[in-house]
Amino acid sequence: MLENTFCHLPGIGLKTEAKLWGAGILSWDDLEQDTPAAGSWPVGPGKLATARTRIESCRAALQAGDARSFYHELPPQEQWRIYPHFRHNAAYIDIETTGTGAGYDHITTIALYDGREVKTYVHGRNLEDFVTDIAAYDLLVTFNGKCFDVPFIERQFDCVLDQAHIDLRFVLKAAGIAGGLKKVERSLGLSRGDLDGVDGYWAVLLWREFEATKDEAVLDTLIAYNVEDVIALEVLATTAFNLHLERTPFAARRIDAPLPGLNPFAADPAVLDTIRRRYF
């Protein structure tokens, strides 16, 4: 999709890009090689020359795997276009916190899924390892992570996550699928099994229960919930990309939806029953 994108080039916006597509100029190659008849293109000679000078650096950035270059140059509502090019080195991430309010709140667990394996991080054990591990990825994919997860991580660890970042909450909403993560998953026919109906407040309660009891079954249940928040994000990202693609001349280039990742942790039914009886 990026090789068909012009709206990040100097002097070309979304409307002009659409006009170029309509005129049969569908790729960087077309923009470079075709010679327009006078007045036949929606781009004047000056803007065309300027745009053409950028294509070489765009090719180099794509070849080098420089997701950030495109992320910062694309209009925010079009950043979904980078997904298929960098999904092979994407990290789908989500955090849980103590929920104790500003100044006291801290991260309890982090789940990271890269399309192949799940990694988990726990406060008091290996939480700090996340900062080192996340640096290996070119693309972050979250649900509401631009508003919550990433700022929280950066504040707690005094670090900067400067990767390209696709926040599916906004990408899906722009494609016509609104609501929280669980609602979106249900609309796509995805189930969480024993964890259906469990939400972020449960994560707070599970951490409190674990701190009080040190019961590993409680911690495993919390981690299982956290992992559920990331293993379907690849499915959602693919869905969002395909929906946006349908609004372009390139709808035939859909990505096949993967199966959700496997959760290596399982919620303990007895733990869920205890929390349910005690708090609900």
VENMO-V388056 format. One record per pair of residues at least 24 apart in sequence whose ideal C-beta (glycine too) atoms are under 8 Angstrom apart, sorted by sequence separation. I is the first residue (numbers start at 1). J is the second residue. If there is no record, write none. Layout:
<<I	J> <I	J>>
//
This chain:
<<3	27> <4	28> <31	55> <65	89> <90	114> <139	163> <140	164> <141	165> <142	166> <143	167> <146	170> <234	258> <235	259> <3	28> <6	31> <89	114> <90	115> <138	163> <139	164> <140	165> <141	166> <142	167> <143	168> <144	169> <235	260> <3	29> <16	42> <131	157> <137	163> <138	164> <139	165> <140	166> <142	168> <143	169> <234	260> <16	43> <28	55> <88	115> <130	157> <134	161> <139	166> <141	168> <142	169> <198	225> <234	261> <87	115> <131	159> <232	260> <128	157> <134	163> <195	224> <231	260> <232	261> <28	58> <195	225> <231	261> <12	43> <28	59> <230	261> <231	262> <11	43> <231	263> <195	228> <11	46> <12	47> <228	263> <11	47> <192	228> <227	263> <10	47> <144	181> <227	264> <143	181> <227	265> <11	50> <12	51> <224	263> <10	50> <11	51> <9	50> <10	51> <93	134> <143	184> <224	265> <9	51> <190	232> <223	265> <224	266> <225	267> <91	134> <110	153> <224	267> <10	54> <221	265> <6	51> <9	54> <107	152> <190	235> <220	265> <9	55> <91	137> <107	153> <220	266> <221	267> <89	136> <90	137> <93	140> <105	152> <185	232> <188	235> <220	267> <221	268> <89	137> <90	138> <91	139> <93	141> <94	142> <181	229> <188	236> <220	268> <9	58> <89	138> <90	139> <91	140> <92	141> <93	142> <94	143> <107	156> <8	58> <89	139> <90	140> <91	141> <92	142> <106	156> <218	268> <221	271> <90	141> <94	145> <185	236> <188	239> <217	268> <221	272> <86	138> <87	139> <93	145> <184	236> <86	139> <95	148> <217	270> <218	271> <95	149> <217	271> <94	149> <97	152> <2	58> <83	139> <93	149> <215	271> <82	139> <95	152> <83	141> <95	153> <3	62> <2	62> <14	75> <8	70> <13	75> <177	239> <209	271> <177	240> <14	78> <172	236> <8	73> <168	233> <175	240> <206	271> <209	274> <8	74> <171	237> <177	243> <209	275> <7	74> <8	75> <172	239> <176	243> <2	70> <7	75> <168	236> <172	240> <175	243> <5	74> <168	237> <171	240> <175	244> <198	267> <206	275> <8	78> <68	138> <174	244> <190	260> <205	275> <7	78> <67	138> <166	237> <172	243> <67	139> <91	163> <168	240> <194	266> <195	267> <5	78> <65	138> <171	244> <194	267> <202	275> <193	267> <198	272> <205	279> <194	269> <5	81> <195	272> <86	164> <194	272> <2	81> <1	81> <2	82> <82	164> <1	84> <2	85> <83	166> <1	85> <82	166> <79	164> <80	166> <143	229> <79	166> <143	233> <80	171> <142	233> <79	171> <141	233> <71	164> <141	234> <143	236> <68	162> <70	164> <71	165> <109	203> <68	163> <108	203> <67	163> <68	164> <141	237> <67	164> <77	174> <122	219> <109	207> <108	207> <99	200> <122	223> <99	201> <120	223> <96	200> <99	203> <99	204> <97	203> <98	204> <120	226> <96	203> <97	204> <120	227> <96	204> <98	207> <118	227> <98	208> <96	207> <111	223> <118	230> <109	222> <118	231> <108	222> <109	223> <113	227> <111	226> <110	226> <111	227> <109	226> <113	230> <111	229> <112	230> <113	231> <111	230> <115	234> <113	233> <113	234> <96	222> <96	225> <96	226> <95	226> <94	226> <94	229> <94	230> <93	230> <92	230> <92	231> <94	233> <92	233> <92	234> <115	258> <118	261> <90	234> <118	262> <92	237> <118	263> <120	265> <115	261> <118	264> <87	234> <90	237> <113	261> <87	237> <83	237> <83	240> <84	241> <83	241> <80	240> <80	241> <81	244> <80	244> <84	255> <26	249> <26	250> <21	248> <21	249> <1	245> <4	248> <4	249> <4	250> <1	248> <1	250> <1	253>>
//
